[in-house]
Amino acid sequence: MKRIFVVAAMLLRNEQVLLARRGPAQSMPGQWEFPGGKVEA
């Protein structure tokens, strides 16, 4: 089985959280998520 490494971040400043919204061409379009992605190793 191939391993896939992913990262995510939860950024806080002044009691606010940074979120990203998924694009219309992605799975689960319009959903909010923490910024992140795959890492090439």
PyMOL Python script that loads the backbone (N, CA, C, O; Angstrom):
from pymol import cmd

cmd.read_pdbstr("""\
ATOM      1  N   MET A   1       0.847  -1.181   0.000  1.00  0.00           N
ATOM      2  CA  MET A   1       0.000   0.000   0.000  1.00  0.00           C
ATOM      3  C   MET A   1       0.891   1.243   0.000  1.00  0.00           C
ATOM      4  O   MET A   1       1.828   1.336   0.793  1.00  0.00           O
ATOM      5  N   LYS A   2       0.602   2.188  -0.879  1.00  0.00           N
ATOM      6  CA  LYS A   2       1.385   3.416  -0.974  1.00  0.00           C
ATOM      7  C   LYS A   2       0.997   4.368   0.150  1.00  0.00           C
ATOM      8  O   LYS A   2      -0.186   4.583   0.416  1.00  0.00           O
ATOM      9  N   ARG A   3       2.005   4.934   0.804  1.00  0.00           N
ATOM     10  CA  ARG A   3       1.759   5.924   1.860  1.00  0.00           C
ATOM     11  C   ARG A   3       1.577   7.298   1.236  1.00  0.00           C
ATOM     12  O   ARG A   3       2.275   7.661   0.290  1.00  0.00           O
ATOM     13  N   ILE A   4       0.643   8.048   1.770  1.00  0.00           N
ATOM     14  CA  ILE A   4       0.435   9.436   1.373  1.00  0.00           C
ATOM     15  C   ILE A   4       0.573  10.275   2.632  1.00  0.00           C
ATOM     16  O   ILE A   4      -0.162  10.083   3.600  1.00  0.00           O
ATOM     17  N   PHE A   5       1.517  11.203   2.614  1.00  0.00           N
ATOM     18  CA  PHE A   5       1.740  12.085   3.754  1.00  0.00           C
ATOM     19  C   PHE A   5       0.946  13.368   3.544  1.00  0.00           C
ATOM     20  O   PHE A   5       0.976  13.953   2.461  1.00  0.00           O
ATOM     21  N   VAL A   6       0.246  13.799   4.568  1.00  0.00           N
ATOM     22  CA  VAL A   6      -0.553  15.021   4.492  1.00  0.00           C
ATOM     23  C   VAL A   6      -0.222  15.916   5.681  1.00  0.00           C
ATOM     24  O   VAL A   6       0.248  15.453   6.721  1.00  0.00           O
ATOM     25  N   VAL A   7      -0.476  17.194   5.503  1.00  0.00           N
ATOM     26  CA  VAL A   7      -0.289  18.158   6.585  1.00  0.00           C
ATOM     27  C   VAL A   7      -1.527  19.033   6.678  1.00  0.00           C
ATOM     28  O   VAL A   7      -2.248  19.216   5.697  1.00  0.00           O
ATOM     29  N   ALA A   8      -1.764  19.566   7.854  1.00  0.00           N
ATOM     30  CA  ALA A   8      -2.855  20.520   8.066  1.00  0.00           C
ATOM     31  C   ALA A   8      -2.390  21.518   9.113  1.00  0.00           C
ATOM     32  O   ALA A   8      -1.502  21.230   9.916  1.00  0.00           O
ATOM     33  N   ALA A   9      -2.996  22.685   9.091  1.00  0.00           N
ATOM     34  CA  ALA A   9      -2.617  23.721  10.053  1.00  0.00           C
ATOM     35  C   ALA A   9      -3.870  24.367  10.618  1.00  0.00           C
ATOM     36  O   ALA A   9      -4.864  24.554   9.916  1.00  0.00           O
ATOM     37  N   MET A  10      -3.806  24.701  11.894  1.00  0.00           N
ATOM     38  CA  MET A  10      -4.872  25.469  12.528  1.00  0.00           C
ATOM     39  C   MET A  10      -4.232  26.750  13.028  1.00  0.00           C
ATOM     40  O   MET A  10      -3.504  26.742  14.020  1.00  0.00           O
ATOM     41  N   LEU A  11      -4.505  27.851  12.340  1.00  0.00           N
ATOM     42  CA  LEU A  11      -3.893  29.129  12.672  1.00  0.00           C
ATOM     43  C   LEU A  11      -4.873  29.983  13.460  1.00  0.00           C
ATOM     44  O   LEU A  11      -6.006  30.205  13.035  1.00  0.00           O
ATOM     45  N   LEU A  12      -4.421  30.457  14.614  1.00  0.00           N
ATOM     46  CA  LEU A  12      -5.241  31.291  15.486  1.00  0.00           C
ATOM     47  C   LEU A  12      -4.578  32.647  15.666  1.00  0.00           C
ATOM     48  O   LEU A  12      -3.365  32.740  15.857  1.00  0.00           O
ATOM     49  N   ARG A  13      -5.397  33.708  15.601  1.00  0.00           N
ATOM     50  CA  ARG A  13      -4.904  35.054  15.922  1.00  0.00           C
ATOM     51  C   ARG A  13      -6.091  35.857  16.442  1.00  0.00           C
ATOM     52  O   ARG A  13      -7.136  35.934  15.797  1.00  0.00           O
ATOM     53  N   ASN A  14      -5.915  36.443  17.596  1.00  0.00           N
ATOM     54  CA  ASN A  14      -6.976  37.263  18.207  1.00  0.00           C
ATOM     55  C   ASN A  14      -8.321  36.532  18.234  1.00  0.00           C
ATOM     56  O   ASN A  14      -9.358  37.098  17.887  1.00  0.00           O
ATOM     57  N   GLU A  15      -8.281  35.275  18.650  1.00  0.00           N
ATOM     58  CA  GLU A  15      -9.476  34.438  18.772  1.00  0.00           C
ATOM     59  C   GLU A  15     -10.176  34.194  17.441  1.00  0.00           C
ATOM     60  O   GLU A  15     -11.369  33.889  17.424  1.00  0.00           O
ATOM     61  N   GLN A  16      -9.453  34.323  16.312  1.00  0.00           N
ATOM     62  CA  GLN A  16      -9.985  34.009  14.986  1.00  0.00           C
ATOM     63  C   GLN A  16      -9.218  32.812  14.435  1.00  0.00           C
ATOM     64  O   GLN A  16      -8.036  32.633  14.725  1.00  0.00           O
ATOM     65  N   VAL A  17      -9.908  31.990  13.632  1.00  0.00           N
ATOM     66  CA  VAL A  17      -9.318  30.791  13.045  1.00  0.00           C
ATOM     67  C   VAL A  17      -9.306  30.942  11.529  1.00  0.00           C
ATOM     68  O   VAL A  17     -10.299  31.362  10.934  1.00  0.00           O
ATOM     69  N   LEU A  18      -8.160  30.593  10.894  1.00  0.00           N
ATOM     70  CA  LEU A  18      -8.067  30.631   9.443  1.00  0.00           C
ATOM     71  C   LEU A  18      -8.628  29.337   8.870  1.00  0.00           C
ATOM     72  O   LEU A  18      -8.169  28.251   9.224  1.00  0.00           O
ATOM     73  N   LEU A  19      -9.621  29.447   7.982  1.00  0.00           N
ATOM     74  CA  LEU A  19     -10.207  28.302   7.293  1.00  0.00           C
ATOM     75  C   LEU A  19     -10.144  28.544   5.791  1.00  0.00           C
ATOM     76  O   LEU A  19     -10.053  29.685   5.339  1.00  0.00           O
ATOM     77  N   ALA A  20     -10.193  27.459   5.023  1.00  0.00           N
ATOM     78  CA  ALA A  20     -10.231  27.534   3.562  1.00  0.00           C
ATOM     79  C   ALA A  20     -11.526  26.882   3.095  1.00  0.00           C
ATOM     80  O   ALA A  20     -12.003  25.925   3.705  1.00  0.00           O
ATOM     81  N   ARG A  21     -12.093  27.406   2.010  1.00  0.00           N
ATOM     82  CA  ARG A  21     -13.325  26.834   1.465  1.00  0.00           C
ATOM     83  C   ARG A  21     -12.993  26.040   0.211  1.00  0.00           C
ATOM     84  O   ARG A  21     -12.270  26.519  -0.662  1.00  0.00           O
ATOM     85  N   ARG A  22     -13.520  24.831   0.125  1.00  0.00           N
ATOM     86  CA  ARG A  22     -13.237  23.958  -1.011  1.00  0.00           C
ATOM     87  C   ARG A  22     -13.880  24.512  -2.279  1.00  0.00           C
ATOM     88  O   ARG A  22     -14.993  25.038  -2.249  1.00  0.00           O
ATOM     89  N   GLY A  23     -13.159  24.383  -3.392  1.00  0.00           N
ATOM     90  CA  GLY A  23     -13.631  24.888  -4.675  1.00  0.00           C
ATOM     91  C   GLY A  23     -14.733  24.027  -5.275  1.00  0.00           C
ATOM     92  O   GLY A  23     -14.960  22.904  -4.824  1.00  0.00           O
ATOM     93  N   PRO A  24     -15.424  24.552  -6.299  1.00  0.00           N
ATOM     94  CA  PRO A  24     -16.550  23.831  -6.900  1.00  0.00           C
ATOM     95  C   PRO A  24     -16.152  22.549  -7.624  1.00  0.00           C
ATOM     96  O   PRO A  24     -16.991  21.664  -7.788  1.00  0.00           O
ATOM     97  N   ALA A  25     -14.901  22.419  -8.061  1.00  0.00           N
ATOM     98  CA  ALA A  25     -14.461  21.223  -8.785  1.00  0.00           C
ATOM     99  C   ALA A  25     -13.892  20.152  -7.851  1.00  0.00           C
ATOM    100  O   ALA A  25     -13.547  19.066  -8.317  1.00  0.00           O
ATOM    101  N   GLN A  26     -13.785  20.426  -6.557  1.00  0.00           N
ATOM    102  CA  GLN A  26     -13.231  19.470  -5.595  1.00  0.00           C
ATOM    103  C   GLN A  26     -14.341  18.609  -5.005  1.00  0.00           C
ATOM    104  O   GLN A  26     -15.524  18.931  -5.117  1.00  0.00           O
ATOM    105  N   SER A  27     -13.931  17.497  -4.368  1.00  0.00           N
ATOM    106  CA  SER A  27     -14.928  16.714  -3.642  1.00  0.00           C
ATOM    107  C   SER A  27     -15.436  17.557  -2.473  1.00  0.00           C
ATOM    108  O   SER A  27     -14.696  18.377  -1.930  1.00  0.00           O
ATOM    109  N   MET A  28     -16.661  17.363  -2.098  1.00  0.00           N
ATOM    110  CA  MET A  28     -17.318  18.140  -1.034  1.00  0.00           C
ATOM    111  C   MET A  28     -17.202  19.651  -1.284  1.00  0.00           C
ATOM    112  O   MET A  28     -16.719  20.378  -0.416  1.00  0.00           O
ATOM    113  N   PRO A  29     -17.637  20.132  -2.456  1.00  0.00           N
ATOM    114  CA  PRO A  29     -17.501  21.559  -2.789  1.00  0.00           C
ATOM    115  C   PRO A  29     -18.213  22.459  -1.784  1.00  0.00           C
ATOM    116  O   PRO A  29     -19.291  22.134  -1.286  1.00  0.00           O
ATOM    117  N   GLY A  30     -17.585  23.598  -1.501  1.00  0.00           N
ATOM    118  CA  GLY A  30     -18.187  24.579  -0.611  1.00  0.00           C
ATOM    119  C   GLY A  30     -17.986  24.318   0.867  1.00  0.00           C
ATOM    120  O   GLY A  30     -18.356  25.150   1.695  1.00  0.00           O
ATOM    121  N   GLN A  31     -17.405  23.177   1.218  1.00  0.00           N
ATOM    122  CA  GLN A  31     -17.178  22.863   2.632  1.00  0.00           C
ATOM    123  C   GLN A  31     -15.965  23.637   3.147  1.00  0.00           C
ATOM    124  O   GLN A  31     -15.045  23.938   2.387  1.00  0.00           O
ATOM    125  N   TRP A  32     -15.969  23.954   4.429  1.00  0.00           N
ATOM    126  CA  TRP A  32     -14.860  24.661   5.062  1.00  0.00           C
ATOM    127  C   TRP A  32     -13.900  23.641   5.661  1.00  0.00           C
ATOM    128  O   TRP A  32     -14.325  22.599   6.160  1.00  0.00           O
ATOM    129  N   GLU A  33     -12.576  23.951   5.608  1.00  0.00           N
ATOM    130  CA  GLU A  33     -11.566  23.038   6.134  1.00  0.00           C
ATOM    131  C   GLU A  33     -10.345  23.826   6.589  1.00  0.00           C
ATOM    132  O   GLU A  33     -10.175  24.994   6.238  1.00  0.00           O
ATOM    133  N   PHE A  34      -9.496  23.167   7.375  1.00  0.00           N
ATOM    134  CA  PHE A  34      -8.214  23.766   7.736  1.00  0.00           C
ATOM    135  C   PHE A  34      -7.300  23.691   6.521  1.00  0.00           C
ATOM    136  O   PHE A  34      -7.360  22.712   5.776  1.00  0.00           O
ATOM    137  N   PRO A  35      -6.444  24.710   6.296  1.00  0.00           N
ATOM    138  CA  PRO A  35      -5.511  24.646   5.174  1.00  0.00           C
ATOM    139  C   PRO A  35      -4.579  23.444   5.320  1.00  0.00           C
ATOM    140  O   PRO A  35      -4.154  23.113   6.426  1.00  0.00           O
ATOM    141  N   GLY A  36      -4.271  22.807   4.218  1.00  0.00           N
ATOM    142  CA  GLY A  36      -3.371  21.658   4.254  1.00  0.00           C
ATOM    143  C   GLY A  36      -3.203  21.070   2.872  1.00  0.00           C
ATOM    144  O   GLY A  36      -3.681  21.634   1.888  1.00  0.00           O
ATOM    145  N   GLY A  37      -2.534  19.952   2.797  1.00  0.00           N
ATOM    146  CA  GLY A  37      -2.325  19.294   1.513  1.00  0.00           C
ATOM    147  C   GLY A  37      -1.383  18.120   1.639  1.00  0.00           C
ATOM    148  O   GLY A  37      -0.929  17.768   2.728  1.00  0.00           O
ATOM    149  N   LYS A  38      -1.097  17.515   0.482  1.00  0.00           N
ATOM    150  CA  LYS A  38      -0.193  16.370   0.432  1.00  0.00           C
ATOM    151  C   LYS A  38       1.248  16.854   0.408  1.00  0.00           C
ATOM    152  O   LYS A  38       1.542  17.959  -0.046  1.00  0.00           O
ATOM    153  N   VAL A  39       2.137  16.006   0.904  1.00  0.00           N
ATOM    154  CA  VAL A  39       3.561  16.310   0.939  1.00  0.00           C
ATOM    155  C   VAL A  39       4.287  15.275   0.092  1.00  0.00           C
ATOM    156  O   VAL A  39       4.101  14.072   0.280  1.00  0.00           O
ATOM    157  N   GLU A  40       5.121  15.743  -0.849  1.00  0.00           N
ATOM    158  CA  GLU A  40       5.936  14.813  -1.627  1.00  0.00           C
ATOM    159  C   GLU A  40       7.176  14.471  -0.825  1.00  0.00           C
ATOM    160  O   GLU A  40       7.907  15.356  -0.382  1.00  0.00           O
ATOM    161  N   ALA A  41       7.409  13.172  -0.640  1.00  0.00           N
ATOM    162  CA  ALA A  41       8.564  12.741   0.160  1.00  0.00           C
ATOM    163  C   ALA A  41       9.588  12.059  -0.716  1.00  0.00           C
ATOM    164  O   ALA A  41      10.631  11.626  -0.225  1.00  0.00           O
TER     165      ALA A  41
END
""", "prot")
cmd.dss("prot")
cmd.show_as("cartoon", "prot")
cmd.util.cbc("prot")
cmd.orient("prot")
